[in-house]
Amino acid sequence: MTMNSHPLGAAYFSMEIALEAGLPTFAGGLGILAGDTLRSAADMGLPMAGVTLLHRKGYFEQHLDAHGNQSETPSVWTPEQVLQPLEARSFLVLEGQKISIRAWQYTIRGCSGHSVPVYLLDTALPENPSFIQTITDQLYGGDEHYRLCQEAVLGIGGIAMLRQLGHHHLMTYHMNEGHPALLTLALLEEHVAGRSPAEASAQDLAFVRKKCVFTTHTPVPAGHDQFSSDVVRRVLGNDRTTALERAGCLGGKVLNMTDLGLRCSHYINGVAMQHGEVSRGMFPEYSIRAITNGVHAGTWASPPFQELYDRHIPEWRRDNLYFRYAIGIPLKEIQDAHAQTKSALIGEVARATGVQLDANVLTVGFARRATAYKRADLLFSDLERLRSIARNVGPFQIIYGGKAHPQDEQGKEQIRHVFAAMAALKNAVRSVYVENYDMRWASLLTSGSDLWLNTPERPHEASGTSGMKAALNGVPSFSVPDGWWLEGHVEGATGWDIGREEIPETSADEIASLYHKLEKIIVPMFYGRPAAYAEVMRLAIALNGSFFNTQRMLSQYISDAYFEGKKAMPVEHVVNESRRSGAA
């Protein structure tokens, strides 16, 4: 079934979308969020579709040697085996030549029986020049020129493909970060049909703005894609470049994709309440709201916990608010379900690495993109203190995971630091770093760990979602108060803070807090008061799982951003109204 069979209300554009384990169509949290959003749309019966690139060579396969040196190879996969080829072709002029784009469809089927399609754009067609055929190969690969070509295919080519598939009059175009922001240029061209986009008026731009929603993710200025005006003119041509100039989007001879998305959207949001504040500081000329991220409960609740929830709160898939009633699940049943998830994790670690961990030992999980501000090595600031805790208070073991971008030397150095510390601690603290962190490892780690560690440099964590996945499985967070944890943290109830609420000038206070709570609170509770620890696990499910999910998040997008004039409508009325309007 394709989305063409009924009206489409919103299109969700993202450079990466995590579809399922084993498909290398994403790099990290941005793609996980996109996939979880669309899975919740399917559950909720929403008239949405996703648009992304095919990424024939994926992000990359990570290889680590004994010292933590990372090397990479392409993630080779066969789209023909898992995706549905579509006959439609759209066209795009790049560097003055007309290129062809095809699409593949992945269909997400929700618990409601509703289907949401994801269209993956592909330029590997024989009629295209050899370079053009590679544009949809590598996620976040290549140079400035390659990336701009990719983003033109995603934004402009994506709008053209929607039209070829019969989706003409959508109410909302949602840009997940700045990569697809050129879709605003495509919408402008449609609106001024018969005129050059360089002649667009303020009223024309206002028309586009009413249709667009923009979500910004990174609070780090270097994380926003920028392209020099020379490359923009070379790739997009004079008319489109002039249109961008007239719209004020080429300030300082640079096209900032975040700025383009901001300028051309009627609704803009950060991905946590604090991130909204940080974003307003970065872009004070815009009105920026905040909708805190979530995760898809049906994807990230492990099988033992799904069975537990099916017995005690059978409505949880249909309505994630029912997780509130986890407060009535007997602690013993939560402990038993967790023992199963922990056993699965330890067994998979042994198979993948040869390292045999102990199911009876407190297991700390840390897995996220390896980059400097994530501070993967903060835990290892004082090795002797860790030895002392393990020797005198109680043993613990650590599982790490995460990839560094091939060009991120600081991120690669973080991995080497972690490996060196693990080697230095090997006789006191068992530890392992799993290669090639992906959806499968994310599911295993966030459900099978006993404690989920997060130590970003503040305020650089926009939201974070790994701790949300952990909470759905009764795993408490031990985290710096940043991103979502500022909202989800209840000290000693859903987990524990590292440091104080004020942003510190140095990391000394955070390090001291980390070791103090590990030594005086967490390890003693885990071994000495297991029922109290299980109570924290239960509260993590009831308090965090019931709120930090994409079902709640998407409901907020619907009520606040998507369907103008329908802000007071329940979700089911929005769906029915969209279908009656013949939006496609």
C-alpha positions as CSV (number, residue, x, y, z in Angstrom):
1,M,0.0,0.0,0.0
2,T,1.3,3.4,-0.9
3,M,0.4,6.8,0.6
4,N,-1.1,7.7,-2.8
5,S,-4.2,5.8,-1.8
6,H,-5.3,8.5,0.6
7,P,-4.6,12.2,1.3
8,L,-1.3,13.2,2.8
9,G,-1.3,16.0,5.3
10,A,2.4,16.4,6.3
11,A,5.7,15.4,4.8
12,Y,8.7,14.9,7.2
13,F,12.1,15.6,5.6
14,S,15.3,14.4,7.2
15,M,18.7,13.6,5.9
16,E,18.7,10.4,7.8
17,I,15.9,8.1,9.0
18,A,16.4,5.0,11.1
19,L,14.0,2.4,9.6
20,E,15.1,-0.8,11.1
21,A,18.1,-2.6,12.5
22,G,20.4,-3.7,9.7
23,L,19.5,-0.9,7.3
24,P,22.3,1.8,7.3
25,T,20.1,4.7,6.5
26,F,21.1,6.8,9.5
27,A,24.1,7.9,11.6
28,G,22.8,8.7,15.0
29,G,20.2,10.4,17.1
30,L,18.8,12.6,14.4
31,G,17.9,9.6,12.3
32,I,16.6,7.6,15.3
33,L,14.3,10.6,16.1
34,A,13.0,10.7,12.5
35,G,12.3,7.0,12.5
36,D,10.6,7.0,15.9
37,T,8.5,10.0,14.8
38,L,7.2,8.2,11.7
39,R,6.6,5.0,13.6
40,S,4.4,7.0,16.0
41,A,2.6,8.6,13.1
42,A,1.7,5.2,11.8
43,D,0.5,4.1,15.3
44,M,-1.6,7.3,15.6
45,G,-3.1,6.9,12.0
46,L,-1.7,10.3,10.9
47,P,-1.6,11.2,7.2
48,M,2.2,11.6,7.0
49,A,5.2,10.5,4.9
50,G,8.9,10.6,5.3
51,V,11.4,11.8,2.7
52,T,15.1,11.1,2.9
53,L,18.0,9.9,0.7
54,L,18.8,6.2,0.0
55,H,22.5,6.2,1.2
56,R,23.6,3.2,-0.8
57,K,26.9,3.1,1.1
58,G,25.3,4.0,4.4
59,Y,27.2,6.0,7.1
60,F,30.1,3.6,7.6
61,E,31.1,0.3,9.3
62,Q,33.3,1.0,12.3
63,H,36.5,-1.1,13.0
64,L,38.5,-0.7,16.2
65,D,41.9,-2.1,16.9
66,A,43.2,-3.1,20.3
67,H,44.2,0.5,21.1
68,G,40.9,2.1,20.0
69,N,42.1,3.3,16.6
70,Q,39.0,3.6,14.4
71,S,38.9,2.8,10.7
72,E,36.0,2.8,8.4
73,T,34.5,0.9,5.4
74,P,31.3,1.5,3.5
75,S,28.1,0.0,4.8
76,V,27.1,-2.1,1.7
77,W,23.5,-3.2,1.5
78,T,21.0,-4.1,-1.2
79,P,18.0,-1.8,-1.3
80,E,16.3,-4.1,-3.8
81,Q,15.9,-6.8,-1.1
82,V,14.0,-4.6,1.4
83,L,12.5,-1.7,-0.4
84,Q,9.8,-1.3,-3.0
85,P,10.9,0.4,-6.2
86,L,8.6,3.1,-7.5
87,E,8.2,3.9,-11.2
88,A,7.9,7.7,-10.7
89,R,10.8,9.9,-11.7
90,S,11.5,13.5,-10.7
91,F,14.0,15.8,-12.2
92,L,16.3,18.5,-10.9
93,V,18.7,20.9,-12.6
94,L,22.1,20.8,-10.9
95,E,25.1,22.7,-12.3
96,G,23.1,23.5,-15.4
97,Q,22.2,19.9,-16.3
98,K,19.0,18.0,-15.8
99,I,19.3,14.9,-13.6
100,S,16.9,12.1,-12.9
101,I,15.8,10.9,-9.4
102,R,14.0,7.7,-8.6
103,A,12.4,6.7,-5.2
104,W,12.2,3.6,-3.2
105,Q,9.5,3.1,-0.6
106,Y,9.7,1.6,2.9
107,T,6.4,1.2,4.5
108,I,6.0,1.6,8.3
109,R,2.9,-0.2,9.6
110,G,1.6,1.0,12.9
111,C,-0.2,-0.8,15.7
112,S,-3.4,0.9,14.4
113,G,-3.1,-0.9,11.1
114,H,-2.3,2.5,9.4
115,S,0.7,2.7,7.0
116,V,3.2,5.6,6.6
117,P,5.5,5.5,3.6
118,V,9.1,6.6,3.6
119,Y,10.5,7.7,0.2
120,L,14.2,7.2,-0.2
121,L,15.6,9.3,-3.1
122,D,18.2,7.7,-5.4
123,T,20.3,9.3,-8.2
124,A,22.1,6.0,-9.2
125,L,20.5,5.9,-12.6
126,P,22.3,5.1,-15.9
127,E,21.1,8.3,-17.6
128,N,22.9,10.4,-14.9
129,P,26.6,11.5,-15.2
130,S,28.9,9.3,-13.0
131,F,29.3,11.9,-10.3
132,I,25.5,12.5,-10.0
133,Q,25.1,8.8,-9.6
134,T,27.1,8.9,-6.4
135,I,25.2,11.8,-4.7
136,T,22.9,9.5,-2.8
137,D,25.7,7.1,-1.7
138,Q,27.3,8.3,1.4
139,L,25.6,9.8,4.5
140,Y,27.5,12.9,5.7
141,G,30.4,12.1,3.3
142,G,32.2,14.2,0.7
143,D,33.2,17.8,0.5
144,E,31.1,21.0,0.5
145,H,30.1,20.6,-3.1
146,Y,29.0,17.0,-2.6
147,R,27.0,17.9,0.5
148,L,25.2,20.8,-1.2
149,C,24.3,18.5,-4.2
150,Q,22.9,16.0,-1.7
151,E,20.8,18.7,0.1
152,A,19.5,19.9,-3.2
153,V,18.4,16.4,-4.1
154,L,16.7,16.0,-0.7
155,G,15.0,19.4,-0.6
156,I,14.2,20.3,-4.1
157,G,14.2,16.8,-5.6
158,G,12.1,15.6,-2.7
159,I,9.3,18.1,-3.4
160,A,9.4,17.2,-7.0
161,M,9.1,13.5,-6.1
162,L,6.1,14.1,-3.9
163,R,4.4,15.8,-6.8
164,Q,5.2,12.9,-9.1
165,L,3.7,10.5,-6.5
166,G,0.4,12.6,-6.5
167,H,0.9,14.6,-3.3
168,H,0.2,18.1,-4.3
169,H,-1.4,20.3,-1.6
170,L,0.1,19.3,1.7
171,M,-0.6,21.3,4.7
172,T,2.8,21.0,6.4
173,Y,6.4,20.4,5.4
174,H,8.5,19.5,8.4
175,M,12.3,20.0,8.2
176,N,14.2,17.9,10.7
177,E,17.3,20.1,11.0
178,G,18.7,22.3,8.2
179,H,19.7,19.7,5.6
180,P,16.4,19.7,3.7
181,A,15.9,23.5,3.9
182,L,16.1,23.9,0.1
183,L,12.6,22.5,0.0
184,T,11.5,26.1,0.8
185,L,13.1,27.2,-2.5
186,A,11.2,24.5,-4.3
187,L,7.9,25.6,-2.7
188,L,8.7,29.2,-3.7
189,E,9.3,28.2,-7.3
190,E,6.0,26.4,-7.4
191,H,4.1,29.3,-6.0
192,V,5.6,31.8,-8.4
193,A,5.1,29.5,-11.4
194,G,5.8,31.3,-14.6
195,R,8.1,33.8,-12.9
196,S,11.7,33.5,-11.8
197,P,12.1,32.7,-8.1
198,A,14.4,35.7,-8.1
199,E,11.3,37.9,-8.6
200,A,9.5,36.5,-5.5
201,S,7.9,39.1,-3.3
202,A,7.5,39.2,0.5
203,Q,4.0,37.9,0.1
204,D,5.3,34.9,-1.9
205,L,7.7,34.1,0.9
206,A,4.9,34.5,3.5
207,F,2.9,31.8,1.6
208,V,5.9,29.4,1.8
209,R,6.4,30.2,5.5
210,K,2.8,29.3,6.4
211,K,3.5,25.7,5.2
212,C,6.8,25.0,6.8
213,V,7.9,23.8,10.3
214,F,11.5,23.8,11.3
215,T,13.2,21.8,14.1
216,T,16.7,22.8,15.1
217,H,18.8,20.3,16.9
218,T,22.4,21.4,17.6
219,P,23.4,24.1,20.0
220,V,26.9,24.0,18.6
221,P,27.4,26.7,15.9
222,A,29.8,24.5,13.9
223,G,27.0,21.9,13.6
224,H,25.0,24.0,11.1
225,D,25.7,23.3,7.4
226,Q,27.1,26.3,5.5
227,F,28.0,26.7,1.9
228,S,30.0,29.4,0.1
229,S,28.1,31.5,-2.4
230,D,30.4,30.4,-5.2
231,V,29.5,26.8,-4.6
232,V,25.8,27.7,-4.3
233,R,25.8,29.5,-7.6
234,R,27.7,26.7,-9.3
235,V,25.2,24.0,-8.0
236,L,21.9,25.8,-8.0
237,G,22.3,28.4,-10.8
238,N,21.9,32.1,-11.0
239,D,18.1,32.4,-10.5
240,R,18.0,30.3,-7.4
241,T,21.1,31.9,-5.9
242,T,19.6,35.4,-6.6
243,A,16.3,34.3,-4.9
244,L,18.3,33.2,-1.8
245,E,20.1,36.5,-1.8
246,R,16.9,38.5,-2.1
247,A,15.4,36.5,0.8
248,G,18.4,37.5,2.9
249,C,19.8,33.9,3.1
250,L,23.2,34.6,1.7
251,G,24.6,37.0,4.3
252,G,28.4,37.2,4.3
253,K,28.4,35.3,1.0
254,V,27.5,32.1,2.9
255,L,24.3,30.0,2.7
256,N,23.5,28.8,6.2
257,M,21.0,26.0,6.0
258,T,19.7,26.6,9.5
259,D,19.1,30.2,8.7
260,L,17.2,29.3,5.6
261,G,15.0,27.0,7.5
262,L,14.4,29.6,10.2
263,R,13.6,32.4,7.8
264,C,11.1,30.3,5.8
265,S,9.1,28.6,8.6
266,H,6.1,29.8,10.6
267,Y,6.9,27.5,13.5
268,I,10.4,26.8,14.9
269,N,11.3,24.6,17.8
270,G,14.2,23.3,19.8
271,V,14.1,19.7,21.1
272,A,14.0,20.3,24.8
273,M,13.0,23.2,27.0
274,Q,16.6,24.3,27.7
275,H,17.5,23.8,24.1
276,G,14.7,26.2,23.2
277,E,16.4,28.8,25.5
278,V,19.8,28.1,24.0
279,S,18.4,28.4,20.5
280,R,16.7,31.7,21.3
281,G,20.1,33.0,22.4
282,M,21.8,31.8,19.2
283,F,19.0,33.2,16.9
284,P,17.4,36.1,18.9
285,E,15.6,37.5,15.8
286,Y,13.3,34.4,15.7
287,S,10.5,33.2,17.8
288,I,11.7,29.7,18.8
289,R,9.5,27.3,20.8
290,A,10.4,24.0,22.4
291,I,9.0,20.5,22.0
292,T,11.0,17.9,23.9
293,N,11.9,14.8,22.0
294,G,10.7,11.4,22.7
295,V,11.3,7.8,21.6
296,H,8.9,5.2,20.1
297,A,7.9,2.9,22.9
298,G,7.0,-0.1,20.8
299,T,10.5,0.0,19.2
300,W,12.6,0.5,22.3
301,A,10.8,-1.5,25.0
302,S,12.6,-4.8,25.0
303,P,10.7,-8.1,24.5
304,P,10.6,-9.0,28.2
305,F,9.3,-5.6,29.1
306,Q,6.8,-5.6,26.3
307,E,5.4,-8.9,27.7
308,L,5.4,-7.3,31.2
309,Y,3.4,-4.3,30.0
310,D,1.0,-6.4,28.0
311,R,0.1,-8.2,31.2
312,H,-0.3,-5.2,33.4
313,I,-1.0,-2.2,31.2
314,P,-2.3,-3.7,27.9
315,E,-3.3,-0.2,26.5
316,W,0.4,1.0,26.5
317,R,0.9,0.7,22.7
318,R,-2.2,2.6,21.8
319,D,-1.7,5.3,24.5
320,N,1.8,5.7,26.1
321,L,0.3,7.7,29.0
322,Y,-0.7,4.3,30.4
323,F,3.0,3.9,31.4
324,R,1.9,5.9,34.5
325,Y,0.3,2.8,35.7
326,A,3.6,1.0,35.8
327,I,3.7,2.2,39.4
328,G,1.5,-0.7,40.2
329,I,3.7,-3.4,38.7
330,P,5.3,-5.6,41.4
331,L,9.0,-4.9,41.8
332,K,9.8,-8.6,41.5
333,E,8.4,-8.7,38.0
334,I,10.4,-5.6,37.0
335,Q,13.5,-7.2,38.4
336,D,12.8,-10.5,36.6
337,A,12.2,-8.7,33.2
338,H,15.4,-6.8,33.7
339,A,17.4,-9.9,34.5
340,Q,16.3,-11.3,31.1
341,T,17.4,-8.2,29.2
342,K,20.7,-8.1,31.1
343,S,21.3,-11.7,30.3
344,A,20.7,-11.0,26.6
345,L,23.1,-8.1,26.6
346,I,25.9,-10.0,28.3
347,G,25.5,-12.9,26.0
348,E,25.7,-10.7,22.9
349,V,28.8,-8.9,24.3
350,A,30.5,-12.3,24.8
351,R,29.6,-13.4,21.3
352,A,30.7,-10.2,19.7
353,T,33.9,-9.4,21.7
354,G,34.9,-12.5,23.6
355,V,34.6,-10.5,26.9
356,Q,32.6,-12.4,29.5
357,L,30.8,-10.0,31.9
358,D,29.2,-11.0,35.2
359,A,25.3,-10.9,35.3
360,N,25.5,-10.2,39.1
361,V,27.7,-7.1,38.8
362,L,26.4,-3.5,38.4
363,T,26.6,-2.8,34.7
364,V,27.1,0.8,33.5
365,G,26.2,1.6,29.9
366,F,27.5,4.5,27.9
367,A,26.8,4.7,24.1
368,R,26.5,7.7,21.9
369,R,28.2,9.5,19.1
370,A,31.9,9.8,19.9
371,T,32.7,13.5,19.8
372,A,34.5,15.8,22.1
373,Y,31.6,17.4,23.9
374,K,30.0,14.1,24.8
375,R,33.0,13.5,27.1
376,A,33.0,9.7,27.0
377,D,36.2,9.7,29.1
378,L,34.9,11.8,32.0
379,L,34.2,8.7,34.1
380,F,37.9,7.9,33.9
381,S,39.2,11.2,35.3
382,D,40.5,9.5,38.4
383,L,41.4,5.8,37.9
384,E,42.5,5.3,41.4
385,R,39.1,6.5,42.7
386,L,37.4,4.0,40.5
387,R,39.6,1.2,41.7
388,S,38.8,2.2,45.3
389,I,35.1,2.1,44.7
390,A,35.2,-1.3,43.0
391,R,37.4,-2.7,45.7
392,N,35.8,-1.2,48.8
393,V,32.2,-0.6,48.0
394,G,31.2,-3.0,45.2
395,P,32.2,-4.2,41.8
396,F,30.9,-2.6,38.6
397,Q,31.5,-3.2,34.9
398,I,31.2,-0.8,31.9
399,I,30.0,-1.2,28.3
400,Y,30.8,1.5,25.8
401,G,29.7,2.1,22.3
402,G,29.7,4.8,19.7
403,K,31.2,5.9,16.3
404,A,33.3,9.0,15.6
405,H,32.7,10.8,12.3
406,P,35.6,9.8,9.9
407,Q,36.8,13.4,9.9
408,D,36.3,14.1,13.7
409,E,39.9,13.6,15.0
410,Q,38.9,14.7,18.5
411,G,36.1,12.1,18.5
412,K,38.5,9.4,17.5
413,E,40.9,10.5,20.2
414,Q,38.0,10.2,22.8
415,I,37.7,6.5,21.8
416,R,41.5,6.0,22.2
417,H,41.3,7.6,25.7
418,V,38.5,5.2,26.7
419,F,40.5,2.2,25.5
420,A,43.6,3.3,27.4
421,A,41.6,3.8,30.6
422,M,39.9,0.5,30.2
423,A,43.3,-1.2,29.8
424,A,44.7,0.6,32.9
425,L,41.7,-0.6,34.9
426,K,41.5,-4.2,33.6
427,N,42.4,-5.9,36.8
428,A,39.9,-3.8,38.8
429,V,37.0,-3.0,36.6
430,R,35.8,-5.1,33.7
431,S,35.0,-3.1,30.6
432,V,34.4,-3.5,26.9
433,Y,33.8,-1.2,23.9
434,V,31.4,-2.7,21.3
435,E,32.1,-1.9,17.6
436,N,29.6,-0.5,15.1
437,Y,27.0,0.8,17.5
438,D,23.6,0.6,15.7
439,M,19.9,0.1,16.4
440,R,20.5,-3.5,17.6
441,W,23.2,-2.5,20.0
442,A,21.2,0.5,21.2
443,S,18.3,-1.8,22.0
444,L,20.5,-4.2,23.9
445,L,22.5,-1.6,25.8
446,T,19.7,0.7,26.9
447,S,17.6,-2.3,28.1
448,G,20.3,-4.5,29.6
449,S,22.5,-2.0,31.5
450,D,21.7,-1.4,35.2
451,L,22.6,2.3,35.0
452,W,22.7,4.6,32.0
453,L,25.6,7.2,32.1
454,N,25.6,10.5,30.2
455,T,28.3,13.1,30.7
456,P,28.0,15.8,28.0
457,E,29.6,19.2,28.3
458,R,26.8,21.7,29.2
459,P,24.8,23.2,27.5
460,H,25.7,21.2,24.3
461,E,23.3,18.4,24.7
462,A,20.3,19.5,22.7
463,S,18.0,16.7,24.0
464,G,19.4,13.2,23.9
465,T,17.2,10.2,23.6
466,S,19.2,7.2,24.8
467,G,18.2,7.8,28.4
468,M,14.6,7.8,27.3
469,K,15.0,4.4,25.8
470,A,16.6,3.2,29.0
471,A,13.7,4.5,31.1
472,L,11.2,2.5,29.1
473,N,13.2,-0.6,30.2
474,G,13.4,0.5,33.9
475,V,17.1,1.6,33.6
476,P,17.7,4.7,35.7
477,S,19.9,7.6,34.3
478,F,23.0,9.0,35.9
479,S,23.5,12.1,33.9
480,V,24.7,15.7,33.8
481,P,21.6,18.0,34.0
482,D,21.4,18.9,30.3
483,G,19.0,18.3,27.5
484,W,15.9,16.2,28.3
485,W,17.3,15.1,31.7
486,L,16.6,18.6,33.1
487,E,13.0,17.7,32.7
488,G,13.1,14.0,33.4
489,H,15.3,14.0,36.5
490,V,13.8,13.5,39.9
491,E,16.8,12.9,42.2
492,G,16.8,9.4,43.7
493,A,13.4,8.6,42.0
494,T,14.1,8.4,38.2
495,G,17.9,8.4,38.6
496,W,20.7,10.8,39.7
497,D,22.2,14.1,38.6
498,I,25.9,14.7,38.0
499,G,26.9,18.1,39.3
500,R,24.7,21.1,40.1
501,E,22.0,22.8,38.1
502,E,24.3,25.8,37.4
503,I,26.6,25.3,34.5
504,P,30.1,24.9,35.9
505,E,33.2,26.8,34.7
506,T,35.3,23.6,35.0
507,S,34.5,19.9,35.2
508,A,35.9,19.5,38.7
509,D,32.5,19.7,40.5
510,E,30.9,17.3,38.0
511,I,33.7,14.8,38.5
512,A,33.5,15.0,42.2
513,S,29.7,14.6,42.1
514,L,30.0,11.6,39.8
515,Y,32.4,9.7,42.1
516,H,30.5,10.7,45.2
517,K,27.1,9.5,44.1
518,L,28.6,6.3,42.5
519,E,30.4,5.5,45.8
520,K,28.0,6.7,48.4
521,I,24.6,6.2,46.8
522,I,24.3,4.1,43.7
523,V,26.7,1.2,44.3
524,P,25.6,0.7,47.9
525,M,21.9,0.8,46.9
526,F,22.4,-1.6,44.1
527,Y,24.0,-4.2,46.3
528,G,22.6,-3.4,49.7
529,R,19.0,-2.3,49.0
530,P,17.9,-4.0,45.8
531,A,14.2,-3.3,46.4
532,A,15.0,0.4,46.7
533,Y,16.9,0.2,43.4
534,A,14.0,-1.6,41.8
535,E,11.7,1.2,43.0
536,V,13.9,3.7,41.1
537,M,13.5,1.5,38.0
538,R,9.8,1.4,38.4
539,L,9.6,5.2,38.8
540,A,11.7,5.7,35.7
541,I,9.1,3.8,33.7
542,A,6.1,5.5,35.2
543,L,7.4,9.1,35.3
544,N,9.8,9.2,32.3
545,G,8.4,6.5,30.0
546,S,4.9,8.0,30.1
547,F,6.1,11.4,28.9
548,F,9.3,11.1,26.9
549,N,7.8,9.3,23.9
550,T,7.2,10.3,20.3
551,Q,3.5,9.8,20.7
552,R,3.3,12.7,23.1
553,M,5.9,14.7,21.1
554,L,4.0,14.2,17.8
555,S,0.7,15.2,19.5
556,Q,2.4,18.5,20.4
557,Y,3.5,19.1,16.9
558,I,0.0,18.5,15.7
559,S,-1.6,20.9,18.2
560,D,1.1,23.5,18.0
561,A,2.6,23.5,14.6
562,Y,1.2,21.3,11.8
563,F,-2.4,22.0,11.0
564,E,-3.2,25.7,11.0
565,G,-6.7,26.5,12.2
566,K,-7.0,23.0,13.8
567,K,-5.1,23.6,17.0
568,A,-7.9,22.7,19.3
569,M,-8.8,19.5,17.3
570,P,-8.1,16.1,18.7
571,V,-5.7,14.0,16.7
572,E,-8.4,11.8,15.2
573,H,-10.3,14.9,13.9
574,V,-7.1,16.2,12.3
575,V,-6.7,12.9,10.5
576,N,-10.3,12.9,9.3
577,E,-10.3,16.5,8.2
578,S,-7.1,16.0,6.2
579,R,-8.7,13.0,4.4
580,R,-11.9,14.9,3.7
581,S,-10.0,17.9,2.3
582,G,-8.3,15.8,-0.4
583,A,-4.9,17.1,0.6
584,A,-3.2,14.9,-1.9
